[in-house]
Amino acid sequence: MKFFNSSTNFESVLKKYFSFKNETLSLEPFAEFLESVKTADFTDVLNFLRNHPNFAENFKYYIHNIFKGRPFNLSLTEANILSENAFFPELKKRILNKVLPPVENEKTVWYMIDNVSLRPKKDLKYLHNLPENEMDEFLTLIGASDFIIKPNVKKELIFSMNILSWRVTGMAMEVEVVRMAPQYRNLDNPFLALQNELEALAEDLAKDPEMQLHSKDSRFKQIKIYSEQCLEFVNIAFKNSDKYGISGKINQSLLKIRQQTKRIYEIVQLLVIDNEEDVLIKSKQLVFNILNYKSHKNNIADLINDSTRLISHLITNHTAEAGTHYITSTRKEYMTMFYKASGGGIIVGALCVLKMLYGYIPGSDFSHAFLYSMNYAMGFVMIYLMGFTLATKQPAMTAATMTKVLSEEGNSQRNNTEFAHLVSKLFRSQFIAFVGNVLLAFPIALAIIYGLDVFFSQNLAVDRSDKLLKDLDPFKSKAILHASIAGFYLFISGIISGNIGNNSVFYQIPERIAKNLSIRNFFGKKFAKGLSKYYAKNWPGIVSNFWFGVFLGATAPVGMFFGLDLDIRHITFAAGNFALGLYGKDFSVDSYTFWISFVTVFLIGFFNFLVSFSLSMFLAFRSRKMNFGQVSEIYKEIFRYFIKHPLKFFLPLSSGLDKKADDLMSSTISNKSEEH
């Protein structure tokens, strides 16, 4: 279909094509008319058709002629409904359809809309903006005000509902889908009941083509009830995903079931006619529905939002539970966090020296990437398994916890001051973890490099000291960018942890281990049960820490391979590298170098925290459909609380709000052990 001149006058188009009885089946006259109408006052269009009844009659004849014999069921059963059962095939299909539209059957309304409407969303918006009375009059002029009661139209609508019902019943009966809603396992299946009602409706229409539904019709009421039960089935399945986990395929299947069930209900409502006014209203509604479905048929943003929201919710849900362990309440917990962070600082101090020594080993970029990655990965896994803490791992976990508290329905009437106090407890927990990491990483790295100097009679940090100190100068290096990259990796590691936790629940890995006959026969039931609990508790953390280490270790060599200045900066490693740089210089550095490096260590920590926490909060907000504007008051309250009680954000000072804040959090975080 060619592009038409937007300045074409609608009168000239009508005179060109409809001054006579036009027998053509070409869509070009219709397309030209629509383009010309959009640049004119629609009132003038109606006046012209009123004053020239022969043109109106010829136009009406043409419209009926081109629509005659064109089925529209595809526009109801396919448009804006997932066609694939997996995210990436669906994404690939939509992108391809945008770039190269598919070849459609020319004898369908689907093809007609695609070739007449060049900008479906804008055209739909234009029609919505027209005065309702003018739109009604136009439909009457072209003889389309009562087509909803035509037998062939009703037949198409009922056929569309049956197609959708057959499809949705097949998906809903799949074993993995049924497992998500065991409440329906021993009840009558609403999908089968809905299908039976729709087939009976089709039989009634075949017997009586003039049959008409009304709102008090028992058949309509049953279809409505079964549709609601089907949607409730989907809602229960989604809610149970917290308990049973979910896969991408099941997520897509449930989304597809919900879309098709809603579409069935939208179609059956069009058949309900209670009075004469409803005929025009429902005829017009069908037109708008078809255009609306078609305008969103290849919408990529909607696909991404719908397909990823639940998965991100599950990831943040599993991450939120881990995040509760990183928020301290009492002085004892505060000091325990310090000791754990100190233990992490000891290990990181050793990792700093090991990484420096690996750099002296001759080899390819790949070999260095492997050595650095394993150095970080094994160190982080060791920190995790020994119960120590790496400070910047906390934001990705605690962000999900805080958002979960905010989003719980039961907390809608919460006191914002209590929540602000909870934030202060989170912040001071982060602060003391930073302190513990940095205070130990610096002296441990210094002690190890000194011990190596004594043992080998050689200062091994000399050759690297210039680079180590330069990397801690934000004006001479990209320390801030590299700190942000590390923050991004912290965010990714949180996602990995949540995803592993979700998959573990969905695939019932702990239960499989506990009941595995081979393990039980060789090692005993007690060992199998213990291994199952160990896996459930530690495996997500082990995997996420391992990959976090790989990301940190591989970034610089990979960046070098591609000719990019990529690297990572982490506060704890920066503290250790600061010690190595000073020792390599025999502590003979100018005051500028010392103080800029000292400040940059904490600046790196700030950006580690800022990036990872911000991205995690964004993901958590999005997963729970929270509006950022809704929490603006909470942000203000947090700021006011900080102005009034700044020390509470750094020290474990007791407060009358302690118990309320703890209750706010503990009442929110679900007890997974009982559920499982």
N, C-alpha and C positions, 0 to 999 in steps of 0.2 A: 504494500500500500504506500503510495507516494505521500510526501509531506505537502500540505496544502497551504496556500497563502492565507495567513490569518486575517488579512484585510478584506477577504472576499465577502461581499454583501449577501446576506441570507436571501434577499428578494431575487437577486440575480441567479442564485443557486436554484431556488424554487421555480423560477421562470425557465431556467435551462433544462431542468429534468422533469418538472411536474406540471407543465402547462398542457400536458397531454397524458393519456393513460400509459404509463411507462411499464412495459412488460419485462424489463431487464432484471436479472438476478444478481447483477454486479453490486458490490458493497460501496463502490466509489461515490454514488450520489448521497448515500446515507452519511458517509464519512465527511464529505464536503459540507453537508448541511449542518452537522454537529459542530464542525470547526467554525463555520460562519456564525452560528447562533451564539457561541461563547464570546464573541466580540460585539454582540448587539445587546440591546435592552430586550429582555425576554417578553416584556409587555408588548413591544412593537411586533414581535414574532406572532404572538397570539392574536393581536389586532389584525394583522395581515391575513392570517388563516381564517379569521371570522369574516372578514370583508371579502374574501375570495374563496367561497365554498368549493369551487371547482378544483382549485389548487389543493385545498385541504382533503378533498375526496381522492384526488389522484395520489397524494402523498400517503394517505391511509391505505389505499390499494397496494402501493409499492411496499409499505412496511409489512403488511400482512403477507404479501407475496414472498418477501425474502425470509420471513420467519417461518413460513409454512414448511412443515416437514423437517424442521431442524430440532432435534431433541436437545434438552438443556440439562439432562441428569448429570452429565460430567461436571458442569459448573457447581452442582450441589454436592457431589460425592468425592470430587478430587481437589477442587480449589481450596487452598489454605488448610489442607489436611495433610499430615505427614504421610509420605508414600513409602518410606523405608523404615525398617525396624532398628536402624542404627544411625547414630549422629553423623558420622563422617560420610557415609554414602548419601545421606539426605543433603548434607552441605554441598558435596560435590555436584549433585544433581541440580540444586538450585543455582549454583554458580554457572554451570553449563547452560541452564535454561535462560539465565540473564544474558550471557554472552551470545549464545546461539539458540534462539527460541526453537522449541521442538516443532516438528511437522505434525499438524493436527488434521483430523477429518474435516474437510471443508463444508460438510453438510450438518455441522453442529453449531449451537449458539456459542460454545467455547471458542471455536475458530472465528466466529463473527465478531465477538467482543475484542479478541486479540488484534484483529485487522481493522477495526473501526476506531477503537480508542487507542491513541498513541501514548497518552499519559493517564492511565486508569485512575490513579489516586487523585490527580488534579480534576479530572472529569467528574469523579464521584463527589468531590468537595464542591464543585460548581453546582451540581444537581441538588445537593443538600442545602445550599445557600439560596436556592430559588424559593420564592413565596409558595407556601403549600397550596393555596388556592389556584395559583397559576399552573403548578405542576399537575394538579388534579384536572384542570380544564384541558391541558395539553393531552393527557392520557385519554380523556373523553373524545377529543377531536380526532385522534388517530385510532379510536375504537379499541383501546387497551384497558379501559377502566373496569372491565368485568371478566377479563380472561382467566382469573383465578378460579371461576366456577365452570370453565369449559371442561368437558369430560377428558379431553386429551391432556390438558394441563394437570388435572387431578391425577390422572394415570401416571404421568411423569413424576409427580411429587411422591406418590406412594411407592412407585418403583425405586426411586432414589432412596427412600427410607428403608426399603427392604434390602437393597444392596449394602447400605451402611450397617444394618442390623446383622446380616450374614457375616460381614467382615469382623464386626466388633465381638460377636459371639465366639468366633473362631479364636481370636486373640485372648479373650477372657477365659477360655477353657484350657489354655496352656498351663502346664503343671507349675512352672515357676511363677506365673502370674497369680494363680490360685493360692500358692503358698504365701503370698504377700497379704492375703485377707482370709485367714483361716476361719474367721467368724462366719463366713458364708459357706463353709465346707459342708455343713449338715443342713443347710437351708435350701429352699427352692432357689435355683439360679435365676436372678432377675433378667439376665440377658436372654435366656431361653424363653422366659415369659414374655418379654418385649417382642422377640421375634415372632412368637405365636400370635400375638395381638396384631402385629403389622401384616402378617400373612392373611389373617382373618379379615382385616380391613380391605386388603386387596381383593379378596373374594367377594366381599360385599359390594365393592365398586364395580366388579365385573358383572354382577347380577343386576345392579341398578346404577348406571352411569350418571344419573342425576342426583345420586345420594350426596348429602351435605352434612358435615359434622357441625355440632354446636357445643358450647362450653359445658353444658350439662349432660352431654352424651356420655354414657357409661364407657363406651369404647375409648373416647378421648381421655377420660379420667384414668382409665387403666394404663394407657400409654404414658400419661404424665407420671403416674405413680412408679411404674417400672423404670422410666427414664431417671427419676430421682434416686431410685434404689441403685441403679447402675452407677450413677455419679457418686453415690455414697460408698459404693464398693471401691471406686478409684481413690476417694479421699481416705478411706481406711487403709488401703494399700500404701499410699504415700506416708500416712502417719506411722504405719508399722515399719517403715524403712529405717527408723531410728533403732528399732529392736532387731530386725532381721537383716539390715543392710540392703543394698540394691545394686544392680549392675546397670551399665549404660543401656543395654538392650531392653531390660525390663522397664527402665525409666521411659524410654521411647515408646514402648508398647502401651504403658499406662497413659502417657500423653495422647497417644493416638486413639485409645479407647475413649478418653474424655472428650476429645475433639469430635469424634463421630457420634457419640451419644448426645452431646449438645446440639449437633447439627440435626439429628433426628427430631429432637424436641422443637427446634426452630422451624423445621419444615412442617411438622404436624400442626403447629399453631397457625400456620398460613391457611390450613384447611378449615379452621373453625370460623364459621360465619353465624353471628347471632342476629344481625339486622342488615338492612340494605347498605348502610354506610360502610359496613365491614368489607363489602365486596371491593369497593374502590381502595380502601385502606390496605387490604391484604394483597391486592393486585400490585399496588405501588411498592409494598414492602418486599415482595418477591423480586422485583426489578432491582431495588436497592441492595438486597441481600446478595444477589448474584454478582452485581458489580463490586460489592465489598469483598466477597470471597475472592474474586478474580484479582482485585487490586493488591491482595496480600499473598498471592499464590507462590511467589518466589522470594518472600521476605526473609532475608538472611538474619537480620537483627532479631526478629521474633524467634526464629529457630534457635539461635544461640542463647537468648534469654531463657526460653522455656526449657531447653534441653540441659542447660548447665546449672540452673538455679537449684534444683533439688540435690544434685551431686555436690555443689559447693556448700549447701546446707548440711549435708551429711558429713562432709570433710570438717567443717567448722564445728559441728556438733561433737564429733569424736575428739577434735583438738581442744574444744572448750573444757571437756572433762579433765584432760591433762593439765590445762591451764590453772585449775583450782589449786594444784600443788605448788604453784609459783607465787601465790598471794599469801603473805604472812599477816598474822593477826596479833600475836602476842610477842613480848620481848624475847621469849625463848625461841619462838619460830624465826624471829628476826635474826638472832645470833646463829641459829641453825643454818639459815640461808647464807650467812656470812662464811661459816665453816665449809659448807658445801661449795660455795664459789671459790673459796681459798684452795680447796682441793683441786678444782678445775684449773685454777691459776697455776698450780704446781705442774700439772701435766702439760699445759700450754707452754709454760716456760721451757720445758724440755723439748717440745715440738718445734719451738722457734730455733733452737740450736741445731736440731736434726735437719730441719729444712735448709738452714745455712750450709751445713756440711754436705747435704745432697747436691747443693749447687756446685760444689767443687768437683763432683764426679763427672768425668767426660762422658758425653753421650748425646743422643738426638733430643729434639724437643719432645718427642713422644715419650722417651725414657724418663726425662725430667718430669713430664706431666704425670706419668705413672707413679714415680717416687713421691712427688709432692702430694698427690691425691691419696696414696696409701698412708702417708705420714699423717695427714689431717684426719682421714677417715678412721684409722685405727685409734688415733688419739681421742676423737670425739666419741667413738663407741666405748672406749675405756672409761671416759668421763661419765657417760650415761650408765654403764653397768656398775660402776663403783658408787653410784649415787651422788656424784658431784654435780655441779651446775656450771654451765657455760652461759654467762649473763644474757647475751643477745638472743639465745634460743627462747627466752621467755616471752618477748612481745608477740610473736606469732601465735603463741598459745593463749596468753591472757587476753588478747584482743577479742578472740572468739568467746571467751568466758564472759567478758564485760558485755558484749553484744547480746549474748544469750540471756543475760540478766535483764537487759533493756527490753528485749523483744517478747519476754514471757507475758502472756495475757494476764496472769495473776498479779503482775507487778504494775498494771496500768494505773493504779492509784498510789504508787509508791511515793515516798518522800524523797524529793531530789537531793536534799541535804544528806540523807543516808547514803545515797548512791555516790555523792561527791566524796564522802568519807571513805567509801569502799575504793574509790579511785586513788585517794591519798595512800591507802594501804598498798595498793598495787605499785604506785610510783616509788614508795620507799623500799619495797621489795626489789624493784629493779635497781634502785640506787645502791643498796647494800651488796647486791650481786656484782655490780660493776666494781665497787670498791674491793670486794674480796678477790675477784679475778685479777685486777691490776696490781694490788698490793703484793700478791704472791708471784705473779708472772715475772715482774721486773727482777726481784732478788734471786729467784730460782734460775732464770736465764743467766744472770750475772755470775751466780755461784758455779754453774756448770761450765761456762766459758772460762772462768778463772781456773777451775779444776783441770780442764783440758790444757790450759796454758802451763800449769805447773807440771802436769804429767808428760806433755810432749815438748815442753820448753819452747813453745811457739804460740804467739797470739793469732788464733785462727780467724779472728774477726777483723783483722787489719784490712784485708782486701775488699771486704764488703761494707765497711763502716761508712764510707762516703755515700754509697747508694742507700743504705738503711736510714741515715739521717736526712738525706735529701727527700726520701719518700715520706718523711714526716713533716715536710714543709709544704703547706697548701698552696704557696705562691710559686714554688719551683717544681711541683709535681701535681698530679691529678688525684691527690689524696681524698678529696671529698667525693669525686666521682667513683673512685674505687671503693670507698666506704659504702656508698649507695648501692654498688653492685653486690657487695657482701650482704647488705640489708635485703636486697631482692632474693638472694640465695637463701637467706634465713626464712623468708616468706615461702619460698618454694619447698623448703624442707618441712615446713609446717603442713603444707598441702600434701606432701608425700606421706607424712605420718597419718594424717586424717584419712587419706585414700586407702592406705594399707589397713588401717583399723576398720574401715567400712567393708573392704573386700574380705577381711578375715571373718567378719560377722556374717556377710552374705553367703560366702562359700562354706561357712561353719568349720573353718580350719581347726580351731581348738577342739571341737567335738569329734572331728575326724581323727585327730591325734589320740584323744582319750580312748576312742573305741577301735583303734586300729589293731587288728588281730596280730599282725607281725610284731609290732612293738610290745603288745601285752604278753605274747608268748615268749619273746626273747628277754625282755627286761622286767616284766611284771606289770600288774594293773596299777600299782602305786606309782611306778616310774612314769607310766603313760599319762596318768592324771596330773602328776607334777609337771611333766613336760608341756602338757596342754595349758596349764595355768601360766607357766613361764612364757610360753609363746604368746598367749593372749595379752599378758602384761607388758612384755618387753620387745616383741618383734617390730611393732610400728616404730618405736624409738630407735632400735638398732638400725633399721633400714634408712630412716630419715637422717640419722647422724652419719651413716656411711656415705650417703649421696651428698650430704652437705659438705663433707670432706672432699669428695671427688670434685664437686663444683669449685670449691676454693682452690684446690691444688692444680686443676687443669686450666683455669682461666688465663693465667699469664702465658704459659706455653702455647695455648691455642691462639691467644691474641697475637703472639709473636709470629706464629705460623702464617696468620692472615695479614700481618703487617699492621696490626692495630695495637694501640697503647692500652691494653686491658690488663687489669690486675685487681686484687682485692685488698681491702684494709679492714682489719677487725681490731677492736679496741684491745683485747687481751694480747693478741699477737703484736700489735703496735707497741704495747708496753714492753714485751719481751725484746722486740727489735730495737727499741730505744736503749735498752740496757746493753745489747750487743754492739750497737753503734758507738755508745759512749766508751765501752771497754776497748773497742778497736782503735779509738782515738786516744787511748790512755787517759780518758776523762779531760783531755785538753781541747775543749771546744769553747767558742765565744758564747757570751750570754744570750745573744740573739738565737743561735742554734739550739741552745739548751731550752730556753723558754718557749720558743715556737714549737719545738718537738713535744715538750711537755703538754702544752695547750692542745696541740693537734691530736694527741692520744685521746683526750676526752671529747674533742670535736668529732673524731672518727666514731667514738661510741655513740655520740648523739645521733649521727646520721645512720649508723647501724640500726639504732632503735627507731628513729623516725620513719625510715623507709619500710622496715619490716612490719612495724605496728600499723602504719597507715594503710599499707596494702592488705594486711590481714583484717583491719577494721572494715575496709571497703568491701572485701569479699564477704565478711560476716554480715554487714548491713544488707548487701545485695541478696544474699542467700535467704534472708528473713524478710525481704520485701519492705525494709524500713526506709522511710523518707528521711533524708538528712535534715530537712527543715524541722522535723518533729522533735529532734533532740537538741535544737539550738538552745532551748531553755536550760537543758541539762549542762551544756558546755558553759553557759553563763554562770550557773550555780557552782560548777567546779572551780571556775576562776575566782568567784567571790569567796569560796571556801579557802582557796589557796592564799588569798590576800589576808583573810582573818587568821588562818592557822598555817603559816608557811612551814613551821618546823615539823608538823605532822606528815609532810610529804618526804621527810628525810629521816626522821627518828621515830621509834615505836612508842610515842606518847599515848598514855591511856586516855580514853574518851568515853563519855556516856553513850556514844553512838556505836561503840564496838559491837555490842551484841546484836543490835538491829541490822548493822551492815553484814555481819556474818549470817544472820538469818535470811537476809535478802538474797545472798549468794547460795546458801545451802538449800533453800527452798526451791531454787531454780534448777540446779544441776541434778539431773535424773540419776537414780541409783541403778546403773546398768547391771550390776552384779545380780540384783534381784530379778530384773527383767530377763536376763539370760538364764 
